[in-house]
Amino acid sequence: MPIHANFGATSSLCAIALGSNLSSNLGNSEEIVKAALVYLDSIPRVEVVKISQWYRTKAITGTIARSLDRKVTEIEATEAT
């Protein structure tokens, strides 16, 4: 594991897939995923490192489901010292 320059502690890289096909009081699918990214970045000792482009997958034909909007993000989590 790499040594995190700011804390002198070990850190781990993780990939997280986020997706939504719903709207809510938080907004549409894209706004919901963006809010999740902001939340992840606000967690102590977690840093959002990279975010993929936006992907939209069409719903399966014959269902009432909506298109799925998704992103993949890479985060770095640093262990508490």
OpenMM code with the backbone's topology and positions (N, CA, C; nanometers):
from openmm import Vec3, app, unit

residues = "MET PRO ILE HIS ALA ASN PHE GLY ALA THR SER SER LEU CYS ALA ILE ALA LEU GLY SER ASN LEU SER SER ASN LEU GLY ASN SER GLU GLU ILE VAL LYS ALA ALA LEU VAL TYR LEU ASP SER ILE PRO ARG VAL GLU VAL VAL LYS ILE SER GLN TRP TYR ARG THR LYS ALA ILE THR GLY THR ILE ALA ARG SER LEU ASP ARG LYS VAL THR GLU ILE GLU ALA THR GLU ALA THR".split()
positions = [
    Vec3(0.0839, -0.1183, 0.0000),
    Vec3(0.0000, 0.0000, 0.0000),
    Vec3(0.0883, 0.1244, 0.0000),
    Vec3(0.0458, 0.2275, -0.0717),
    Vec3(0.1270, 0.3491, -0.0756),
    Vec3(0.1201, 0.4253, 0.0566),
    Vec3(0.2215, 0.5034, 0.0813),
    Vec3(0.2215, 0.5905, 0.1989),
    Vec3(0.1579, 0.7229, 0.1588),
    Vec3(0.0562, 0.7656, 0.2319),
    Vec3(-0.0139, 0.8909, 0.2020),
    Vec3(0.0733, 1.0068, 0.2481),
    Vec3(0.1040, 1.0983, 0.1582),
    Vec3(0.1972, 1.2078, 0.1865),
    Vec3(0.1482, 1.2998, 0.2982),
    Vec3(0.0186, 1.3245, 0.3056),
    Vec3(-0.0331, 1.4213, 0.4026),
    Vec3(-0.0392, 1.3674, 0.5447),
    Vec3(-0.0634, 1.2409, 0.5619),
    Vec3(-0.0865, 1.1877, 0.6949),
    Vec3(0.0243, 1.0952, 0.7431),
    Vec3(0.1131, 1.0505, 0.6550),
    Vec3(0.2152, 0.9557, 0.6955),
    Vec3(0.1573, 0.8204, 0.7309),
    Vec3(0.0377, 0.7920, 0.6869),
    Vec3(-0.0281, 0.6646, 0.7142),
    Vec3(-0.0462, 0.5894, 0.5833),
    Vec3(-0.0741, 0.4607, 0.5932),
    Vec3(-0.0972, 0.3843, 0.4713),
    Vec3(-0.2347, 0.4167, 0.4157),
    Vec3(-0.2486, 0.3990, 0.2855),
    Vec3(-0.3769, 0.4264, 0.2219),
    Vec3(-0.4067, 0.3177, 0.1202),
    Vec3(-0.5321, 0.3061, 0.0831),
    Vec3(-0.5774, 0.2073, -0.0140),
    Vec3(-0.6581, 0.2756, -0.1215),
    Vec3(-0.6413, 0.2290, -0.2455),
    Vec3(-0.7244, 0.2774, -0.3551),
    Vec3(-0.8419, 0.1834, -0.3735),
    Vec3(-0.9585, 0.2378, -0.3968),
    Vec3(-1.0810, 0.1598, -0.4145),
    Vec3(-1.1561, 0.2130, -0.5357),
    Vec3(-1.2262, 0.1261, -0.6050),
    Vec3(-1.3149, 0.1677, -0.7134),
    Vec3(-1.4581, 0.1467, -0.6671),
    Vec3(-1.5414, 0.2462, -0.6884),
    Vec3(-1.6816, 0.2389, -0.6481),
    Vec3(-1.7676, 0.2728, -0.7686),
    Vec3(-1.8634, 0.1870, -0.7986),
    Vec3(-1.9581, 0.2130, -0.9074),
    Vec3(-2.0843, 0.2742, -0.8477),
    Vec3(-2.1277, 0.3851, -0.9040),
    Vec3(-2.2484, 0.4538, -0.8583),
    Vec3(-2.3467, 0.4593, -0.9736),
    Vec3(-2.4737, 0.4383, -0.9454),
    Vec3(-2.5731, 0.4438, -1.0515),
    Vec3(-2.7096, 0.4826, -0.9991),
    Vec3(-2.7929, 0.5306, -1.0900),
    Vec3(-2.9282, 0.5707, -1.0538),
    Vec3(-3.0167, 0.5661, -1.1769),
    Vec3(-3.1387, 0.5232, -1.1594),
    Vec3(-3.2382, 0.5348, -1.2658),
    Vec3(-3.3667, 0.5969, -1.2111),
    Vec3(-3.3532, 0.6713, -1.1031),
    Vec3(-3.4685, 0.7330, -1.0384),
    Vec3(-3.4477, 0.8829, -1.0228),
    Vec3(-3.5542, 0.9521, -1.0022),
    Vec3(-3.5490, 1.0917, -0.9617),
    Vec3(-3.6063, 1.0996, -0.8210),
    Vec3(-3.5623, 1.1988, -0.7456),
    Vec3(-3.6123, 1.2150, -0.6091),
    Vec3(-3.6054, 1.3622, -0.5727),
    Vec3(-3.6260, 1.3897, -0.4441),
    Vec3(-3.6137, 1.5281, -0.3987),
    Vec3(-3.4697, 1.5780, -0.4107),
    Vec3(-3.3736, 1.4869, -0.4328),
    Vec3(-3.2342, 1.5254, -0.4555),
    Vec3(-3.2093, 1.5674, -0.5997),
    Vec3(-3.3029, 1.5357, -0.6888),
    Vec3(-3.2871, 1.5730, -0.8289),
    Vec3(-3.2990, 1.4534, -0.9210),
    Vec3(-3.2470, 1.4704, -1.0428),
    Vec3(-3.2514, 1.3620, -1.1406),
    Vec3(-3.1347, 1.2656, -1.1158),
    Vec3(-3.1233, 1.1637, -1.1994),
    Vec3(-3.0208, 1.0612, -1.1789),
    Vec3(-2.8803, 1.1193, -1.1709),
    Vec3(-2.8470, 1.2097, -1.2618),
    Vec3(-2.7122, 1.2665, -1.2624),
    Vec3(-2.6860, 1.3469, -1.1352),
    Vec3(-2.7836, 1.4238, -1.0907),
    Vec3(-2.7678, 1.5030, -0.9681),
    Vec3(-2.7527, 1.4135, -0.8452),
    Vec3(-2.8236, 1.3009, -0.8441),
    Vec3(-2.8140, 1.2069, -0.7320),
    Vec3(-2.6733, 1.1485, -0.7240),
    Vec3(-2.6184, 1.1071, -0.8384),
    Vec3(-2.4836, 1.0500, -0.8399),
    Vec3(-2.3803, 1.1565, -0.8018),
    Vec3(-2.3968, 1.2787, -0.8511),
    Vec3(-2.3053, 1.3872, -0.8135),
    Vec3(-2.3105, 1.4128, -0.6630),
    Vec3(-2.4300, 1.4078, -0.6039),
    Vec3(-2.4435, 1.4268, -0.4590),
    Vec3(-2.3712, 1.3152, -0.3833),
    Vec3(-2.3785, 1.1929, -0.4345),
    Vec3(-2.3081, 1.0809, -0.3711),
    Vec3(-2.1571, 1.1024, -0.3757),
    Vec3(-2.1064, 1.1552, -0.4874),
    Vec3(-1.9629, 1.1833, -0.4990),
    Vec3(-1.9194, 1.2921, -0.4009),
    Vec3(-2.0006, 1.3951, -0.3870),
    Vec3(-1.9701, 1.5020, -0.2908),
    Vec3(-1.9678, 1.4446, -0.1494),
    Vec3(-2.0653, 1.3580, -0.1186),
    Vec3(-2.0699, 1.2959, 0.0137),
    Vec3(-1.9448, 1.2113, 0.0382),
    Vec3(-1.9073, 1.1268, -0.0596),
    Vec3(-1.7874, 1.0442, -0.0435),
    Vec3(-1.6650, 1.1303, -0.0153),
    Vec3(-1.6521, 1.2394, -0.0882),
    Vec3(-1.5360, 1.3266, -0.0726),
    Vec3(-1.5361, 1.3999, 0.0618),
    Vec3(-1.6518, 1.4087, 0.1271),
    Vec3(-1.6607, 1.4780, 0.2565),
    Vec3(-1.6250, 1.3878, 0.3743),
    Vec3(-1.6109, 1.2588, 0.3509),
    Vec3(-1.5789, 1.1650, 0.4587),
    Vec3(-1.4319, 1.1839, 0.4983),
    Vec3(-1.4045, 1.2001, 0.6280),
    Vec3(-1.2652, 1.2160, 0.6711),
    Vec3(-1.1784, 1.0991, 0.6235),
    Vec3(-1.0582, 1.1300, 0.5786),
    Vec3(-0.9589, 1.0332, 0.5320),
    Vec3(-1.0000, 0.9628, 0.4032),
    Vec3(-1.0989, 1.0172, 0.3315),
    Vec3(-1.1370, 0.9647, 0.1996),
    Vec3(-1.1238, 1.0782, 0.1001),
    Vec3(-1.0569, 1.0512, -0.0101),
    Vec3(-1.0386, 1.1519, -0.1144),
    Vec3(-1.0816, 1.0932, -0.2481),
    Vec3(-1.1713, 1.1621, -0.3177),
    Vec3(-1.2089, 1.1203, -0.4527),
    Vec3(-1.0923, 1.1567, -0.5433),
    Vec3(-1.0342, 1.0556, -0.6091),
    Vec3(-0.9146, 1.0749, -0.6901),
    Vec3(-0.9497, 1.0933, -0.8372),
    Vec3(-1.0357, 1.0076, -0.8899),
    Vec3(-1.0749, 1.0128, -1.0311),
    Vec3(-1.2231, 0.9823, -1.0432),
    Vec3(-1.2848, 1.0382, -1.1469),
    Vec3(-1.4253, 1.0112, -1.1765),
    Vec3(-1.4350, 0.9814, -1.3252),
    Vec3(-1.5031, 0.8743, -1.3596),
    Vec3(-1.5178, 0.8374, -1.5004),
    Vec3(-1.6135, 0.9321, -1.5717),
    Vec3(-1.6196, 0.9169, -1.7015),
    Vec3(-1.7213, 0.9898, -1.7767),
    Vec3(-1.8579, 0.9331, -1.7408),
    Vec3(-1.9624, 1.0020, -1.7835),
    Vec3(-2.1005, 0.9632, -1.7553),
    Vec3(-2.1433, 0.8554, -1.8540),
    Vec3(-2.2001, 0.7462, -1.8055),
    Vec3(-2.2505, 0.6391, -1.8910),
    Vec3(-2.4011, 0.6293, -1.8747),
    Vec3(-2.4719, 0.6137, -1.9847),
    Vec3(-2.6167, 0.5930, -1.9801),
    Vec3(-2.6470, 0.4636, -2.0551),
    Vec3(-2.7145, 0.3716, -1.9869),
    Vec3(-2.7524, 0.2435, -2.0444),
    Vec3(-2.9030, 0.2421, -2.0623),
    Vec3(-2.9488, 0.2068, -2.1808),
    Vec3(-3.0929, 0.2017, -2.2056),
    Vec3(-3.1581, 0.0931, -2.1215),
    Vec3(-3.2829, 0.1171, -2.0877),
    Vec3(-3.3606, 0.0185, -2.0124),
    Vec3(-3.3850, -0.1048, -2.0986),
    Vec3(-3.4043, -0.2171, -2.0335),
    Vec3(-3.4348, -0.3412, -2.1046),
    Vec3(-3.5722, -0.3278, -2.1685),
    Vec3(-3.5829, -0.3640, -2.2946),
    Vec3(-3.7091, -0.3547, -2.3678),
    Vec3(-3.8171, -0.4374, -2.2990),
    Vec3(-3.9368, -0.3823, -2.2928),
    Vec3(-4.0495, -0.4540, -2.2342),
    Vec3(-4.0647, -0.4333, -2.0849),
    Vec3(-3.9822, -0.3493, -2.0256),
    Vec3(-3.9955, -0.3213, -1.8826),
    Vec3(-4.0342, -0.1756, -1.8646),
    Vec3(-4.0762, -0.1430, -1.7453),
    Vec3(-4.1103, -0.0034, -1.7167),
    Vec3(-3.9896, 0.0723, -1.6613),
    Vec3(-3.8767, 0.0025, -1.6518),
    Vec3(-3.7565, 0.0658, -1.5975),
    Vec3(-3.7075, 0.1779, -1.6882),
    Vec3(-3.6449, 0.2764, -1.6263),
    Vec3(-3.5851, 0.3872, -1.7005),
    Vec3(-3.4385, 0.3567, -1.7289),
    Vec3(-3.3786, 0.4375, -1.8144),
    Vec3(-3.2362, 0.4225, -1.8430),
    Vec3(-3.1555, 0.4351, -1.7140),
    Vec3(-3.0439, 0.3627, -1.7087),
    Vec3(-2.9567, 0.3665, -1.5919),
    Vec3(-2.8406, 0.4603, -1.6205),
    Vec3(-2.8208, 0.5579, -1.5338),
    Vec3(-2.7094, 0.6509, -1.5434),
    Vec3(-2.6055, 0.6089, -1.4409),
    Vec3(-2.4783, 0.6069, -1.4825),
    Vec3(-2.3769, 0.5579, -1.3890),
    Vec3(-2.2404, 0.6203, -1.4133),
    Vec3(-2.1602, 0.6161, -1.3091),
    Vec3(-2.0210, 0.6600, -1.3100),
    Vec3(-1.9421, 0.5625, -1.2236),
    Vec3(-1.8134, 0.5556, -1.2494),
    Vec3(-1.7230, 0.4819, -1.1620),
    Vec3(-1.6254, 0.5838, -1.1064),
    Vec3(-1.5966, 0.5735, -0.9798),
    Vec3(-1.5025, 0.6664, -0.9176),
    Vec3(-1.3936, 0.5894, -0.8459),
    Vec3(-1.2775, 0.6476, -0.8399),
    Vec3(-1.1661, 0.5911, -0.7649),
    Vec3(-1.1460, 0.6790, -0.6425),
    Vec3(-1.1391, 0.6147, -0.5264),
    Vec3(-1.1142, 0.6907, -0.4043),
    Vec3(-0.9880, 0.6385, -0.3380),
    Vec3(-0.9284, 0.7216, -0.2558),
    Vec3(-0.8158, 0.6810, -0.1735),
    Vec3(-0.8590, 0.6954, -0.0287),
    Vec3(-0.8500, 0.5866, 0.0458),
    Vec3(-0.8885, 0.5868, 0.1869),
    Vec3(-0.7625, 0.5701, 0.2709),
    Vec3(-0.7429, 0.6597, 0.3644),
    Vec3(-0.6247, 0.6579, 0.4497),
    Vec3(-0.6621, 0.6052, 0.5870),
    Vec3(-0.5822, 0.5124, 0.6372),
    Vec3(-0.6077, 0.4563, 0.7696),
    Vec3(-0.5823, 0.5613, 0.8765),
    Vec3(-0.6617, 0.5547, 0.9817),
    Vec3(-0.6411, 0.6450, 1.0955),
    Vec3(-0.5111, 0.6079, 1.1653),
    Vec3(-0.4404, 0.7088, 1.2119),
    Vec3(-0.3137, 0.6812, 1.2817),
    Vec3(-0.3299, 0.6956, 1.4305),
] * unit.nanometer
topology = app.Topology()
chain = topology.addChain("A")
for resn in residues:
    res = topology.addResidue(resn, chain)
    for name in ("N", "CA", "C"):
        topology.addAtom(name, app.Element.getBySymbol(name[0]), res)
